[in-house]
């Protein structure tokens, strides 16, 4: 009788590797989002500043008054004004995926 109960318990319990797989895909999505944010930042500020894009390095991770002015001026260009929200959402997704992977591997 206990053999049957064990069989049912193993079928309903999710396999730890499933959580690791989900965590891995969330981390990959966060990494892709980071690359997209970096490319968006480079394209947008390169249109305005040319090769001196390093002057806008602070705008990559936060919005300052100078960044807001640049976004207003840059709104007349082809590339939409850069917003660091994608960077932070991507970083958050990466951390969540990492935590899922780590904690599901300990089961």
Buried (B, 14 or more C-beta within 10 A) or exposed (E): EEEEEEEEEEEEEEEEEEBBBBBBEBBEBBBEBBEEBBEBBBBBBBBBBEEEBEEBEEBBEEBEEEBEEBBEEBEEEEBEBBBBEBBBBBBEBBEBBBEBBEEBEEE
